[in-house]
């Protein structure tokens, strides 16, 4: 009877040790998983910011190109219109506009 109790106590001790080892390993796995998930989330956020920055640059560049096109078209149109010719200012005209300022 005493040997059986000792055997059960030893078995219970091993079971408890195995459960602790299992719980410890499970906690390690969960911690590793959470760290990886956090790292992936940060990487994803960084790539989103990079994409937003690239999109903003592309939009600004396209807007600048369109503005440049419109300016060239307007200048060409004004040059082509006989009534709307752009005449260079003479030094007298430049002086008079500066004195009005």
C-alpha positions, 0 to 999 in steps of 0.5 A: 500500500505504501509503495502504491502511494509513493508511485502515485505521488511520483506520477503526480509530481511528473505530471505537474512537472510536465504540465509546467513545462507544457505551460512554459513552452506554450507561453514561449510560443504565444510570446513569439507569435505576438512578437512576430505579429507586432513586427508584421503590423509595424512593417505593414504600417511602414509600407502604408506610409511609404505608399502614401508618400509615393502617392503624394509625390506622384500627385504633386508631380502630375499637378505640376506637369498639368500646371506647366502644360496650361501655362504653355498653352496659355502663352502659346494662345496669347502669342497666336492671338493678334489682339493679345500679343505679349509685348516686352516692356520698355524701360520707361514702362518698367520704371513707371510701374515700379514708381506706382508701387 
